[in-house]
Amino acid sequence: MRPLYGGWTDVNKAVEDKIAELVALSANGSEHAGHVQEMIGTLLRLSNHYVSHADIKIIQAALKDMRYAFKLFAPYRAMRKVSVFGSARTLPSDPVYEYAAQFAEKIVNAGFMVITGAGEGIMCAVQKGAGRSKSFGMNIRLPFEQAPNEFIENDPKLMSFKYFFTRKLFFMREANAAALFPGGFGTHDEGFEALTLLQTGKSEPLPVVFVDVPEGTYWKGWCAYVEAELLHRGLISPEDMSLFKMTDQVDVAVAEISGFYKNYHSIRYVGNRLVIRLNHPVSPTLLENLNDLFSDTVVEGTILKTGALSEEADEPDLVLLPRMVFNFNRRSFGRLRQMIDVINRY
């Protein structure tokens, strides 16, 4: 077992031994045993220092949220999913409602599942279009009860979160894409959260699509604001605009999401190296072009073709995928998205 985080005094050596004994008994050889031991030690410290009863209740409820969400999504990890956001107030008579339903039907037909907040409006439209079997619902418990919509109610893939922050974690953690329809504060919150995580590399690369009806002005106005007040003031970089796409065509939105995985599969860091896993290998000509176009993202050396690295042996299902490996600077994530777009075009 690893030493508990931060170490224990000699006085608490007996406690450390008891924790190690408990973990060894319950973990049954699990690879996670060391981390579980650390977590128990952290919780015991919290019970003894500087936290109130209310603080402990927050931690307890958040852990319950996360434990159940991990359990909920575990059987579906192999399925790609799209988190879809939009207003709960959108009425079925609104053209955006039908547009969201059309998008959901087509993205499911393209091989994806959908995740929504399980409420009414856009969320209901999306789950109507996707169908119950391809839908996840992540409801939020509010003082004014938000009941789940009819298309996800009582489904085993529905859960209710205590906190917005744990709910937001799983909207992004389980998503392979995000689609946003017109909505209020919550929609903008989720949109900027997604873009912030992508811009800072806290999320793996994924497509983000802002969708409106033909001739709609909602996202056009938002994009104009981003360009005028963020980009032109130098508050974001030009390549950050590559982190999302705005469209008023459902087929374009679906193509943006499905096309992102045409050749790109996933990424992983191995030490200082970024491993880009692909569905098929890049040609020598494309590799040469990538080295020319994206040399600014490489700290040292070049972008190389390779097979699975020895450190990736813990993911046997991916071992046969071809790779590209390079020392990425870990800050140019808009440029990384542009690189993925080039890879997918060939």
Phi, psi and omega per residue, in radians:
M1 nan 2.517 3.071
R2 -1.298 2.675 3.044
P3 -1.096 2.557 3.119
L4 -1.116 2.542 -3.064
Y5 -0.972 2.226 3.101
G6 1.510 -0.225 3.137
G7 1.372 2.764 3.102
W8 -2.074 2.643 3.040
T9 -1.308 2.905 3.122
D10 -1.038 -0.552 -3.127
V11 -1.057 -0.584 -3.075
N12 -1.697 0.197 -3.140
K13 -1.051 -0.627 3.127
A14 -1.136 -0.642 3.110
V15 -1.164 -0.749 3.114
E16 -1.045 -0.735 3.141
D17 -1.137 -0.696 3.132
K18 -1.142 -0.691 3.106
I19 -1.110 -0.805 3.131
A20 -1.055 -0.686 3.122
E21 -1.143 -0.754 -3.135
L22 -1.124 -0.782 -3.133
V23 -1.126 -0.750 3.123
A24 -1.067 -0.632 -3.121
L25 -1.254 -0.699 -3.021
S26 -1.612 -0.535 -3.058
A27 -1.342 -0.415 3.063
N28 0.926 0.833 3.086
G29 1.402 0.211 -3.119
S30 -1.091 2.496 3.085
E31 -1.148 -0.263 -3.102
H32 -1.592 0.026 -2.997
A33 -0.986 -0.752 -3.130
G34 -1.081 -0.720 3.121
H35 -1.181 -0.671 3.096
V36 -1.086 -0.715 3.111
Q37 -1.057 -0.763 3.099
E38 -1.067 -0.745 -3.112
M39 -1.093 -0.746 3.121
I40 -1.099 -0.745 3.101
G41 -1.062 -0.723 3.112
T42 -1.090 -0.759 3.139
L43 -1.113 -0.674 3.107
L44 -1.139 -0.669 3.084
R45 -1.113 -0.701 3.127
L46 -1.092 -0.572 -3.131
S47 -1.283 -0.239 -3.073
N48 -1.917 -0.201 -2.983
H49 -2.407 2.412 2.743
Y50 0.825 0.267 3.120
V51 -2.145 2.574 3.119
S52 -1.592 3.022 3.072
H53 -1.074 -0.661 3.115
A54 -1.110 -0.665 3.093
D55 -1.069 -0.785 -3.134
I56 -1.097 -0.675 3.137
K57 -1.122 -0.644 3.089
I58 -1.089 -0.809 -3.133
I59 -1.094 -0.771 -3.122
Q60 -1.074 -0.820 -3.117
A61 -1.164 -0.679 3.124
A62 -1.114 -0.743 3.107
L63 -1.100 -0.671 3.098
K64 -1.120 -0.779 3.077
D65 -0.948 -0.876 -3.051
M66 -1.200 -0.724 -3.134
R67 -1.044 -0.779 -3.103
Y68 -1.217 -0.674 -3.138
A69 -1.135 -0.729 3.074
F70 -1.020 -0.763 3.134
K71 -1.115 -0.714 -3.110
L72 -1.084 -0.797 -3.031
F73 -1.499 -0.298 -3.032
A74 -0.907 -0.765 -3.109
P75 -1.226 -0.184 -3.029
Y76 -2.004 0.299 -3.073
R77 -1.081 -0.501 -3.116
A78 -1.352 -0.223 -3.128
M79 -1.624 2.277 3.072
R80 -1.316 2.539 -3.023
K81 -2.353 2.640 3.100
V82 -2.077 2.117 3.009
S83 -1.460 2.213 -3.064
V84 -2.069 2.290 -3.097
F85 -2.143 2.699 3.115
G86 2.949 3.057 -3.014
S87 -1.202 2.405 2.993
A88 -1.318 -0.192 -3.068
R89 -1.672 -0.065 -3.139
T90 -1.163 2.218 -3.090
L91 -1.528 2.687 3.110
P92 -1.018 -0.392 3.125
S93 -1.378 -0.198 -3.126
D94 -1.356 2.314 3.109
P95 -0.974 -0.511 3.129
V96 -1.112 -0.594 -3.139
Y97 -1.048 -0.889 -3.134
E98 -1.156 -0.613 3.125
Y99 -1.113 -0.713 3.117
A100 -1.136 -0.681 3.107
A101 -1.130 -0.711 3.111
Q102 -1.108 -0.765 3.115
F103 -1.016 -0.815 -3.099
A104 -1.084 -0.757 3.134
E105 -1.066 -0.750 -3.087
K106 -1.294 -0.611 -3.132
I107 -1.254 -0.565 3.043
V108 -1.168 -0.727 3.097
N109 -1.125 -0.389 3.091
A110 -1.482 0.015 3.039
G111 1.838 0.182 -3.112
F112 -1.860 2.792 2.897
M113 -1.823 2.926 3.141
V114 -2.106 2.616 3.050
I115 -2.175 2.239 3.049
T116 -2.336 3.090 3.098
G117 -1.379 0.016 2.988
A118 1.324 0.062 -3.111
G119 -1.563 -2.735 -3.130
E120 -1.537 -2.908 3.084
G121 1.148 -2.325 -3.114
I122 -1.013 -0.677 -3.127
M123 -1.064 -0.751 3.120
C124 -1.143 -0.753 3.134
A125 -1.047 -0.751 -3.111
V126 -1.133 -0.749 -3.112
Q127 -1.312 -0.440 2.988
K128 -1.142 -0.804 -3.116
G129 -1.210 -0.654 -3.082
A130 -1.371 -0.570 -3.049
G131 1.579 2.630 -3.053
R132 -1.030 -0.710 -3.039
S133 -1.189 -0.355 -3.111
K134 -1.893 0.267 -3.041
S135 -2.057 2.480 2.902
F136 -2.013 2.500 3.076
G137 -2.138 2.199 3.119
M138 -2.065 1.539 -3.093
N139 -1.341 2.884 3.079
I140 -2.217 2.316 3.116
R141 -1.408 2.100 -3.084
L142 -2.134 2.784 3.069
P143 -0.986 -0.660 2.977
F144 -1.686 2.037 -2.958
E145 -1.033 2.213 3.006
Q146 -1.759 1.756 -3.117
A147 -1.307 2.557 3.067
P148 -1.187 2.622 -3.137
N149 -1.260 2.905 -3.017
E150 -1.128 -0.387 -3.057
F151 -1.504 -0.158 3.120
I152 -2.250 -0.164 -3.120
E153 -0.989 2.330 3.111
N154 1.153 0.196 3.089
D155 -1.413 2.506 3.115
P156 -1.143 -0.243 3.112
K157 -1.668 0.363 3.066
L158 -1.925 2.353 2.993
M159 -2.473 2.787 3.117
S160 -2.006 2.268 -3.132
F161 -1.692 2.553 3.023
K162 -1.312 -0.736 -2.992
Y163 -2.082 2.548 3.052
F164 -1.123 -0.641 -3.025
F165 -1.211 -0.606 3.079
T166 -1.282 -0.623 3.087
R167 -1.093 -0.772 3.128
K168 -1.100 -0.632 3.112
L169 -0.976 -0.790 -3.065
F170 -1.422 -0.452 3.002
F171 -0.988 -0.693 -3.119
M172 -1.588 -0.671 -3.075
R173 -1.104 -0.646 -3.072
E174 -1.619 -0.063 -3.051
A175 -1.593 2.524 2.952
N176 -1.875 -0.012 3.073
A177 -2.921 2.822 3.068
A178 -2.348 2.395 3.078
A179 -2.215 2.333 -3.088
L180 -2.164 2.216 3.024
F181 -1.832 2.885 -3.114
P182 -0.909 2.371 -3.126
G183 -2.840 -3.025 -3.065
G184 -1.679 -2.562 -3.088
F185 -0.988 -0.742 -3.081
G186 -1.105 -0.678 3.123
T187 -1.125 -0.774 3.116
H188 -1.158 -0.650 3.097
D189 -1.026 -0.841 -3.137
E190 -1.164 -0.676 3.136
G191 -1.107 -0.831 3.135
F192 -1.227 -0.549 3.047
E193 -1.057 -0.838 -3.138
A194 -1.047 -0.804 -3.106
L195 -1.175 -0.637 3.111
T196 -1.135 -0.774 3.126
L197 -1.106 -0.674 3.111
L198 -1.224 -0.756 -3.107
Q199 -1.102 -0.579 -3.085
T200 -1.718 -0.014 3.126
G201 1.329 0.238 3.097
K202 -1.413 -0.166 3.031
S203 -2.148 2.569 2.982
E204 -1.101 2.660 3.103
P205 -0.959 2.388 3.049
L206 -2.749 2.721 -3.130
P207 -1.373 2.433 3.058
V208 -2.149 2.170 -3.062
V209 -2.158 2.240 3.049
F210 -1.757 2.075 -2.965
V211 -2.063 2.300 3.043
D212 -2.330 2.955 3.086
V213 -1.293 2.783 3.086
P214 -0.933 2.326 -3.111
E215 1.199 0.163 3.061
G216 -1.215 2.649 -3.074
T217 -1.931 -0.078 -2.984
Y218 -1.026 -1.024 -3.089
W219 -1.387 -0.404 3.051
K220 -1.081 -0.746 3.100
G221 -1.146 -0.691 3.105
W222 -1.104 -0.779 -3.119
C223 -1.150 -0.659 3.094
A224 -1.082 -0.695 3.095
Y225 -1.119 -0.800 -3.133
V226 -1.040 -0.753 -3.134
E227 -1.178 -0.779 -3.053
A228 -1.292 -0.723 -2.984
E229 -1.776 -0.394 3.129
L230 -1.828 -0.950 -3.080
L231 -1.201 -0.897 -3.059
H232 -1.192 -0.377 3.057
R233 -1.545 -0.025 3.140
G234 1.352 0.308 3.137
L235 -1.410 -0.330 2.941
I236 -2.325 2.910 -3.129
S237 -1.662 2.701 3.113
P238 -0.936 -0.662 -3.119
E239 -1.210 -0.310 3.095
D240 -1.149 -0.400 3.095
M241 -1.205 -0.244 3.088
S242 -1.398 -0.129 -3.087
L243 -1.355 -0.147 3.140
F244 -2.566 2.868 3.078
K245 -2.309 2.432 3.087
M246 -1.959 2.346 -3.119
T247 -2.665 2.742 3.015
D248 -2.050 0.389 3.137
Q249 -2.181 2.124 -3.132
V250 -1.020 -0.768 -3.111
D251 -1.091 -0.611 3.094
V252 -1.168 -0.725 3.122
A253 -1.091 -0.772 3.129
V254 -1.136 -0.724 3.137
A255 -1.141 -0.647 3.107
E256 -1.059 -0.731 -3.101
I257 -1.306 -0.914 -3.104
S258 -1.174 -0.619 3.140
G259 -1.172 -0.420 3.129
F260 -1.093 -0.465 -3.116
Y261 -1.849 0.352 3.120
K262 -1.064 -0.838 3.048
N263 -2.155 -0.694 3.087
Y264 -1.066 2.378 3.100
H265 -1.986 -0.974 -3.080
S266 -2.998 3.026 3.070
I267 -2.237 2.852 3.030
R268 -2.749 2.496 3.029
Y269 -1.661 2.348 3.021
V270 -2.180 1.781 -3.011
G271 1.065 -2.201 3.114
N272 -1.538 0.005 -3.052
R273 -1.718 2.418 3.006
L274 -1.685 2.194 3.093
V275 -1.812 2.084 3.042
I276 -1.788 2.000 -3.129
R277 -1.591 2.383 -2.986
L278 -2.138 2.792 3.059
N279 -1.415 -0.506 3.027
H280 -2.607 2.671 -3.014
P281 -1.203 2.629 3.062
V282 -1.388 2.673 3.128
S283 -1.350 2.787 3.073
P284 -0.994 -0.645 3.134
T285 -1.155 -0.769 3.124
L286 -1.128 -0.694 3.120
L287 -1.071 -0.728 3.103
E288 -1.096 -0.723 3.122
N289 -1.138 -0.699 3.127
L290 -1.093 -0.701 3.110
N291 -1.140 -0.607 3.094
D292 -1.254 -0.787 -3.027
L293 -1.301 -0.543 -2.975
F294 -2.150 0.485 3.113
S295 -1.071 -0.440 -3.139
D296 -1.188 -0.278 -3.141
T297 -1.615 -0.133 -3.041
V298 -1.713 2.190 -3.129
V299 -1.269 -0.811 3.088
E300 -2.707 2.730 -3.112
G301 1.308 -2.695 -3.089
T302 -2.355 3.026 3.024
I303 -1.406 2.190 -3.042
L304 -2.080 2.604 2.951
K305 -1.475 2.481 3.137
T306 -2.776 2.981 2.952
G307 -1.653 -2.893 -3.137
A308 -1.111 2.406 3.070
L309 -1.406 2.734 -3.107
S310 -1.061 -0.528 -3.131
E311 -1.233 -0.193 -3.135
E312 -1.654 0.226 -3.106
A313 -1.106 -0.320 3.138
D314 -1.358 -0.018 3.075
E315 -2.166 1.220 -3.024
P316 -1.085 -0.456 -3.136
D317 -1.179 -0.310 -3.075
L318 -1.891 0.049 -2.966
V319 -1.119 -0.471 -3.083
L320 -1.496 -0.141 -3.127
L321 -1.237 2.417 3.020
P322 -1.214 2.762 -3.081
R323 -2.315 2.819 2.799
M324 -2.166 2.451 -3.072
V325 -2.317 2.380 3.032
F326 -2.802 2.846 3.097
N327 -1.459 1.607 -3.070
F328 -1.349 2.516 -3.096
N329 -1.317 -0.154 3.054
R330 1.084 0.492 3.011
R331 -2.417 -0.364 -3.060
S332 -1.652 1.116 -3.026
F333 -1.349 -0.426 2.978
G334 -1.154 -0.682 3.080
R335 -1.190 -0.634 3.067
L336 -1.067 -0.709 3.089
R337 -1.095 -0.700 3.105
Q338 -1.116 -0.639 3.084
M339 -1.103 -0.778 3.127
I340 -1.062 -0.695 3.112
D341 -1.069 -0.708 3.113
V342 -1.153 -0.768 3.123
I343 -1.007 -0.707 -3.079
N344 -1.292 -0.270 -3.130
R345 -1.431 -0.210 -3.051
Y346 -2.121 nan nan
